[in-house]
Amino acid sequence: MTRVLLTGNAAAAWGARLAGVDYVPAFPITPQTEILETLGAWIEGGELRARMVMLESEHSMVTAAGAAAATGVRVFTATSSQGLLYALEMLYTVAGWRAPFVLVNVSRGLAAPITLGSDHGDVLAARDCGFLQLHAASAQEVLDFVLLGARLGEDARVRLPVLVNLDGFTLSFTREPVALPEAVEAARFVGPFDPGTVRFRASRPISQAVAVLGGSPYSYFRYEMQRAAEAALLAWPEVAGAFANAFGRRYEAVATHRCEDAEVVLCLLGALATQAEGVVDQLRAEGRRVGLVRPRLLRPFPAEALRAALAGKRAVAVLDQDLSLGLGGVLHGELAAALYGAAGAPPVLASFVGGLGGRDVAGTELAAMLEAAARAADAGVPPAPRLLYTETELRELRKLQAIALGERHELARGERSELARGEGA
């Protein structure tokens, strides 16, 4: 095993290479493009025996990925943000085909307004499409989750595509030390691709229930997908155990940091967990009994593991880097549903929304969230949901708005003067 410095994007490409992918349908989009460039260079140089095809859109790319997987080859592809939403129709379709492959999403905020900064609005918009979802916090997890995702999705009990998510810019372009498994060991772990009963053949077509008439058969096949997702949650400990035996790294469905005796816990997804661990350690050094909980699996949702990790805590501060308009944070809502009525559930579940569009979340803000949750527990009253936004930021935005408004007024005055001159002529 070799340790090298890799960006999150390069780690994703290495995961695909070590998984032995045969086909890479592609369409570039910032900040995902480095993944495709890396794979393309390896294919052109003969280091990776695979075929890459550039499609005209993400919609076609995901269609090709599902169709290729259904013919019996291992498939990998990647996208981001608007690309993921452009392909959303086909995400539902290929999941319904039960065609397993790995799709990496490099999270980026959605338009409008347009931004290149990262948040989780894109990936969480796809949470109900039928793809399993793994959320990585480090470049090492990105690589490992591609391997784990290939094996989990191809499991005969599951047969579903897998989405591996990493945070754009924060992780996609940050270099971190990564342990590269030996190619032989990675191939042994993933195993040969077995399409099982999933087959598209021109010579002898086999029905994949791609069309039904009536709600009864439709309900049957949707429920079969639900059972497959549930089976993935049951299969995860086995797959993660095999990975730990092969490479020495074990990934529980829910990651915890200093939670055993914690009274107040921070819960979030993705790369911000690295910074949050440092904040927890600092507060621990000051005598505060705090901890961190991070779901690695989001679909299927590890409700039982989360209930176990949070049982007996006084309060949980949930940070969402997303905003479901009209509702609030997605993770907060799902966690509240999972904890409702559970024995030992924390009495206070505080909702914070921040990091939208790549906005920085400072360590002091993470500490303040834990403090606010603790105060709410003392008072016995859950706090109102909060958007992380400072008075300084608001003042700066008001200045920009004033400048834009002034330019519009100046333009309007110029148009009126020109009109007046024309009328005079």
FENWORA-V167550 format. One record per residue. SS is DSSP state (H for helix, E for strand, - for the rest). D_FIRST is the distance of its C-alpha to the first C-alpha in whole Angstrom. Layout:
BEGIN
{{SS/D_FIRST} {SS/D_FIRST}}
END
This chain:
BEGIN
{{-/0} {E/4} {E/7} {E/10} {E/13} {E/15} {-/18} {H/18} {H/20} {H/17} {H/14} {H/17} {H/17} {H/13} {H/14} {H/17} {H/15} {H/12} {H/15} {-/17} {-/20} {-/23} {E/26} {E/26} {E/29} {E/29} {-/32} {-/31} {-/32} {-/31} {-/28} {-/26} {H/27} {H/24} {H/22} {H/24} {H/24} {H/21} {H/21} {H/24} {H/23} {H/20} {H/23} {H/25} {-/23} {-/22} {-/18} {-/19} {-/22} {-/23} {E/27} {E/27} {E/31} {E/32} {-/35} {-/38} {-/37} {H/35} {H/37} {H/37} {H/33} {H/33} {H/35} {H/34} {H/30} {H/32} {H/34} {H/31} {H/29} {H/33} {-/33} {-/30} {-/27} {-/24} {E/25} {E/23} {E/25} {E/26} {E/29} {-/30} {-/33} {H/36} {H/34} {H/33} {H/37} {H/38} {-/36} {H/37} {H/40} {H/37} {H/35} {H/37} {H/38} {H/35} {H/34} {H/38} {H/37} {-/34} {-/31} {-/28} {-/25} {E/23} {E/25} {E/24} {E/26} {E/26} {E/29} {-/32} {-/36} {-/38} {-/41} {-/44} {-/44} {-/41} {-/38} {-/35} {-/34} {-/32} {-/33} {-/32} {H/36} {H/34} {H/32} {H/34} {H/37} {-/35} {-/34} {-/37} {-/36} {-/34} {-/31} {E/28} {E/27} {E/24} {E/24} {-/21} {-/21} {-/18} {H/16} {H/13} {H/16} {H/17} {H/13} {H/13} {H/17} {H/17} {H/15} {H/17} {H/20} {H/20} {H/20} {H/23} {H/25} {H/25} {-/26} {-/29} {-/31} {-/30} {-/30} {-/30} {-/28} {E/26} {E/26} {E/23} {E/24} {E/23} {E/26} {-/27} {-/27} {-/26} {-/22} {-/22} {-/23} {-/21} {-/18} {E/16} {E/12} {E/10} {E/6} {E/6} {-/5} {-/6} {H/9} {H/11} {H/9} {H/11} {H/14} {H/14} {H/14} {H/17} {-/19} {-/21} {-/24} {-/27} {-/30} {-/32} {-/35} {-/34} {-/36} {-/38} {-/40} {-/43} {-/44} {-/44} {-/43} {-/42} {-/43} {-/41} {-/43} {-/43} {-/47} {-/49} {-/53} {-/53} {H/52} {H/51} {H/49} {H/47} {H/47} {H/45} {H/43} {H/42} {H/42} {H/39} {H/37} {H/37} {H/37} {H/34} {H/32} {H/33} {H/31} {H/28} {H/29} {H/29} {H/26} {H/24} {H/23} {H/23} {H/20} {H/18} {H/19} {H/17} {H/14} {H/14} {H/14} {H/11} {H/9} {-/11} {-/13} {-/16} {-/18} {-/22} {-/25} {E/26} {E/24} {E/26} {E/26} {-/29} {-/31} {-/32} {-/35} {-/36} {-/39} {E/38} {E/35} {E/34} {E/32} {-/31} {-/28} {-/25} {-/24} {H/27} {H/26} {H/24} {H/27} {H/29} {H/27} {H/28} {H/31} {H/31} {H/30} {H/33} {H/35} {H/34} {H/35} {-/38} {-/39} {-/38} {-/37} {E/35} {E/32} {E/30} {E/29} {E/27} {E/27} {-/24} {E/26} {E/29} {E/30} {-/31} {-/32} {-/31} {H/34} {H/34} {H/31} {H/33} {H/36} {H/34} {H/32} {H/36} {-/38} {-/40} {-/40} {-/43} {E/41} {E/38} {E/38} {E/37} {E/36} {E/36} {-/34} {-/37} {-/40} {E/42} {-/45} {-/48} {-/46} {E/43} {-/40} {H/38} {H/36} {H/39} {H/41} {H/38} {H/38} {H/41} {H/42} {H/39} {H/41} {-/44} {-/46} {-/43} {-/44} {-/43} {-/42} {-/42} {-/46} {E/45} {E/42} {E/42} {E/41} {E/40} {E/39} {-/38} {-/35} {H/37} {H/37} {H/34} {-/36} {-/35} {-/35} {-/35} {H/34} {H/38} {H/38} {H/36} {H/37} {H/41} {H/40} {H/39} {H/42} {H/44} {H/43} {H/44} {H/47} {H/48} {H/47} {H/49} {H/52} {-/51} {-/51} {-/48} {-/48} {-/49} {-/46} {E/45} {E/44} {-/42} {-/44} {-/46} {H/49} {H/48} {H/46} {H/49} {H/51} {H/49} {H/49} {H/53} {H/53} {H/52} {H/54} {H/57} {H/56} {H/55} {H/59} {H/60} {H/59} {H/60} {H/64} {H/64} {H/63} {H/66} {H/69} {H/68} {H/68} {H/72} {H/73} {H/72} {H/74} {H/77} {H/77} {H/77} {H/80} {H/82} {-/82}}
END
